[in-house]
Structures are given as C-alpha cells and as structure tokens.
C-alpha cells in the first residue's frame, strides 16, 4: 500500500471562550479552517456545568466546516467525553470509537477512534490529563498500554493537552518509552506562550514530516491555548 500523508491537530478550545472572555464557537471553527487538518482532536469541547452541551453546536460544524464529529454516544447534548472530542473530514470513515476510563484525581477521560484514511487504517487517542503529576503518570501508563495494544490494527497516534510543564519527565517519560513525542512548541498561554502543554505522539509505523504551533492573530484570541499540528506519513 502506498504511504498516506495526513495532517492532524490538537486544540484545547477552552469551551470556545476566548481571551476576551466571550464565547464564540464560530471563531474556533475559523481557526480550524486556518489549520486545514484532516483530523482535529479537541479538549474542553463541552461546557462544564448543567447539560454539558457541546461548545461547538452541531449545526455550526455542519454549516461552517468540512468536519464531522466522531459519535461517542455518551451524553445527548455533549460532543465529547470529559470534554475530549475528535473531528474528522467528511471523507474519513469511522470504523470504531470508544471511551476509556482512567484513574483520576479530578474527572478525566480518554477517547479513541479507529479511522480509515484514504484506504489506510489509523487509530487516534485524544486526552486531557490531570493537573497532578502523580495522577498524570498513572494515566499515561494506562493509555500507553492500551495504545500499544491498538497498534495491532494499524498506525497509532496519541495527542492532547498533557498538562506537563517539564520537558522530559513525568507522563512524557512514560510515553517516550513506546512512542515518539513531538515537541511542537510553546502553546500556552496563547497570548504569551511559555509552556509546551499540548503534544502529538506517534508509533514507529508513522513518520513525522513537520510539526509546529499554529500561531495566528485569530488563534491568540480564540482560546487560552494555541493549536498544535503535525504532518505525518503512515
């Protein structure tokens, strides 16, 4: 099979609340249009309280983007699981999806989807890890083991907001045992980036061609995180 190239992005959208403290979902979708990724993994994609509705209403996604949400079948009004969600281009087939319960100090979860991208099977894990370093390490061990099992189905990518401020310690040390961890750059805080909290990781059946942080004028206002992205070859 010929190699397949794709672009993936990870974005903590802060429930679509920008640095101006206003909720503008269309602004998030405009940032995604700038990035032009095939697959987007989102964190904080749902509101935190009440019915926990999706921060990106389905009608807006349908009307203003070429994406569809991976259906996690968790809560009727939510798009994600503990705020984690995956958007894919309309031409990408969703073969399987699941939610993963992980140990936590504060409510956290992981999502996964097995996708068919131009004839190639790809597994994607999306996550938003704990603020506690001890719990992040526990979570990383669980996720890494599951992702290694998933590799039997094809190339595997993991991405999300790891909440890890250290460069090569904690949960990063766990993931680095089995996966390549891309240092996309400083993504937090969007108006003055200091920390590399958002990461993209991949197994040895994936080649990273280029990667970085999407730093546009719009992205600095749309959320307190900047999106990270990578162009990959399967």
QUILIN-V764493 format. One record per residue. N is the residue number from 0. RES is the residue in one letter. PSI is psi in whole degrees, 0 to 359 (* if undefined). Layout:
{{N;RES;PSI} {N;RES;PSI}}
//
This chain:
{{0;X;135} {1;X;150} {2;X;144} {3;X;129} {4;X;144} {5;X;165} {6;X;130} {7;X;147} {8;X;153} {9;X;137} {10;X;118} {11;X;106} {12;X;1} {13;X;42} {14;X;27} {15;X;18} {16;X;120} {17;X;182} {18;X;348} {19;X;7} {20;X;22} {21;X;145} {22;X;114} {23;X;88} {24;X;324} {25;X;332} {26;X;320} {27;X;315} {28;X;327} {29;X;323} {30;X;318} {31;X;324} {32;X;321} {33;X;318} {34;X;320} {35;X;50} {36;X;157} {37;X;325} {38;X;134} {39;X;125} {40;X;124} {41;X;147} {42;X;153} {43;X;45} {44;X;351} {45;X;155} {46;X;155} {47;X;327} {48;X;174} {49;X;229} {50;X;354} {51;X;49} {52;X;155} {53;X;136} {54;X;342} {55;X;96} {56;X;143} {57;X;322} {58;X;329} {59;X;318} {60;X;316} {61;X;321} {62;X;333} {63;X;18} {64;X;171} {65;X;22} {66;X;159} {67;X;149} {68;X;140} {69;X;123} {70;X;110} {71;X;346} {72;X;45} {73;X;295} {74;X;143} {75;X;319} {76;X;353} {77;X;154} {78;X;331} {79;X;189} {80;X;114} {81;X;36} {82;X;352} {83;X;134} {84;X;160} {85;X;129} {86;X;139} {87;X;156} {88;X;153} {89;X;331} {90;X;1} {91;X;129} {92;X;134} {93;X;109} {94;X;326} {95;X;149} {96;X;155} {97;X;160} {98;X;149} {99;X;126} {100;X;132} {101;X;157} {102;X;142} {103;X;155} {104;X;321} {105;X;156} {106;X;119} {107;X;157} {108;X;169} {109;X;146} {110;X;156} {111;X;149} {112;X;139} {113;X;121} {114;X;155} {115;X;110} {116;X;108} {117;X;47} {118;X;354} {119;X;133} {120;X;135} {121;X;134} {122;X;136} {123;X;133} {124;X;133} {125;X;139} {126;X;159} {127;X;103} {128;X;168} {129;X;157} {130;X;337} {131;X;127} {132;X;322} {133;X;315} {134;X;327} {135;X;318} {136;X;318} {137;X;317} {138;X;318} {139;X;322} {140;X;316} {141;X;312} {142;X;317} {143;X;318} {144;X;317} {145;X;321} {146;X;325} {147;X;322} {148;X;322} {149;X;338} {150;X;342} {151;X;339} {152;X;344} {153;X;185} {154;X;146} {155;X;136} {156;X;139} {157;X;140} {158;X;159} {159;X;189} {160;X;106} {161;X;346} {162;X;27} {163;X;113} {164;X;338} {165;X;155} {166;X;317} {167;X;44} {168;X;179} {169;X;227} {170;X;331} {171;X;322} {172;X;323} {173;X;309} {174;X;325} {175;X;344} {176;X;329} {177;X;342} {178;X;155} {179;X;128} {180;X;116} {181;X;130} {182;X;88} {183;X;336} {184;X;183} {185;X;123} {186;X;352} {187;X;136} {188;X;148} {189;X;329} {190;X;342} {191;X;79} {192;X;125} {193;X;328} {194;X;146} {195;X;70} {196;X;334} {197;X;128} {198;X;156} {199;X;131} {200;X;153} {201;X;157} {202;X;179} {203;X;1} {204;X;8} {205;X;136} {206;X;127} {207;X;124} {208;X;316} {209;X;157} {210;X;163} {211;X;189} {212;X;136} {213;X;105} {214;X;88} {215;X;168} {216;X;318} {217;X;319} {218;X;329} {219;X;341} {220;X;337} {221;X;331} {222;X;171} {223;X;354} {224;X;149} {225;X;147} {226;X;150} {227;X;156} {228;X;161} {229;X;141} {230;X;124} {231;X;155} {232;X;128} {233;X;*}}
//
